[in-house]
Amino acid sequence: MIRIDHVSKRFGRFHAVRDVTLHVPEGDSVALWGGNGAGKSTLIRCVLGLLRCRGRVTVSDRDVRRHGKRARRLIGYVPQELGFYDDLRAGEALTLFGRLKGLAPRDTRGAMERVGIGGHERKRVRELSGGMKQRLALAIAMLGEPPVLVLDEVTASLDACGRAELVALLTSLRGAGRTMLFASHRVEEVAALARRVVVLREGAIVSETPAHEFTDPGASHAALHLIIPATIRPEAMRVLEGSGFRPQLNGVGLVVPVSSDRKAAPFRVLTEAGLRVDDFDIIADTTPPAARQEVAP
C-alpha cells in the first residue's frame, strides 16, 4: 500500500532523512519510533508529498511526486499541530474540509458521531478541548473513507485520559483493516496500534521489530523509557553516558538500553547524581542485535 524506496531529504547541509526504504502493505500498521530530530515527521511529510525528496514514494502504486493529489485522496492525515480556524463552528470546519476533498455535504453527515463528538457541531473550534479537537481532526481525516491513515504524534498534547480515549478509537479503526503509519514516542500507543516498530536515528532506520517484541518487558535485552524533565535531560544524558550507558532522546525523556537483569542501574546512577525521574516504562531493546554492547553494571 505504501512503498518508500531510498528516500532522502536534506535541509541545507542537514540530513533529515537518510536513504530510508520501507514497505507498509495493505492492512499493516507501522510505528515510527525515535527521538526528537530522528526524522519521523520529515519522513511522514515525504510520504504525503508535502516535501520534495530524493527517492520514490508510492501509495497504492500512485507516485506521490507525479500524482500527488491522487495519492493523497487515499490518505487520512492527522498532524501533530492542528491548523483549524478557531472562529469556525466544528460542523462548519467539517463541511469546509469535506468541500476541499470534493465531497457533498451529505457525505460528511455522521462523521462527528463516529469519533464520539456528535452534538458539538455548533461549538466554535476555540471552545473545544484538546481531545475534542483531535477527534475533530480524525473525523476530517476519515472523510471519504481513505484506506490509509497517517498520524504524526497525535496524542502528544493530550492528558492521560484523552490519550487513552483516542488510542481506543484508533484501535477500532485499525481493526477495520486500514493501513496505518504513525509516529509516536509512547509505548502504550505502540502496543495498542502497531504490528511493527521502525526505529529511526539521525534520519536512518536502525532497526525494525515486531511490536510485541518491542513492547515485551520479558525480552532478554530491554530498554527503559525514562520520563525526565526537559531542563535536566542533557545532564542525565551526560551522567548515563559517563557510566557506560547509551541513552537516546525520545520525546518526553530518554530511552536507555539495559540488560534484562540490570534494569535498576540507570535509576541508581541518576539518583546518585541528584537527577529525578518522573515516570518510566520498560520496553524491548531498540538497538539492532549487531550493535548491542554490554551496559554498565
VENZI-V754942 format. One record per backbone hydrogen bond with DSSP energy under -1.0 kcal/mol. CO is the residue of the C=O (numbers start at 1). NH is the residue of the N-H. Records with the same first field share a line. If there is no record, write none. Layout:
# VENZI-V754942
CO = NH / NH
This chain:
# VENZI-V754942
1 = 60
2 = 24
3 = 58
4 = 22
5 = 56
7 = 20
8 = 54
9 = 16 / 17
11 = 14
14 = 11
17 = 9
20 = 7
22 = 4
24 = 2
25 = 28
28 = 180
29 = 195 / 196
30 = 182
31 = 198
32 = 184
33 = 200
35 = 38
38 = 203
39 = 43
40 = 44
41 = 45
42 = 46
43 = 47
44 = 48
45 = 50 / 51
54 = 8
56 = 5
57 = 64
58 = 3
59 = 62
62 = 59
63 = 67
67 = 71
68 = 72
69 = 73
71 = 74
72 = 75
74 = 148
76 = 150
78 = 152
85 = 88
86 = 126
88 = 125
89 = 93
90 = 94
91 = 95
92 = 96
93 = 97
94 = 98
95 = 99
96 = 100
97 = 101
98 = 103
99 = 102
104 = 107
105 = 108
108 = 111
110 = 114
112 = 117
113 = 116
117 = 120
120 = 123
121 = 91
123 = 90
124 = 127
125 = 128
129 = 133
130 = 134
131 = 135
132 = 136
133 = 137
134 = 138
135 = 139
136 = 140
137 = 141
138 = 142
140 = 143
142 = 145
147 = 179
148 = 76
149 = 181
150 = 78
151 = 183
153 = 156
155 = 158
159 = 163
160 = 164
161 = 165
162 = 166
163 = 167
164 = 168
165 = 169
166 = 170
167 = 171
168 = 172
169 = 173
170 = 174
171 = 175
174 = 177
179 = 149
180 = 30
181 = 151
182 = 32
183 = 153
186 = 190
187 = 191
188 = 192
189 = 193
190 = 194
195 = 211
196 = 31
197 = 209
198 = 33
199 = 206 / 207
201 = 204
203 = 18
204 = 201
207 = 199
209 = 197
210 = 214
211 = 215
214 = 284
216 = 219
220 = 260
221 = 285
222 = 258
223 = 283
224 = 256
225 = 281
226 = 254
227 = 278 / 279
229 = 232
232 = 236
233 = 237
234 = 238
235 = 239
236 = 240
237 = 241
238 = 242
240 = 245
241 = 244
248 = 255
250 = 252 / 253
253 = 250
254 = 226
255 = 248
256 = 224
258 = 222
259 = 262
262 = 265
264 = 268
265 = 269
266 = 270
267 = 271
268 = 272
269 = 273
270 = 275
271 = 274
279 = 227
281 = 225
283 = 223
288 = 291
289 = 292
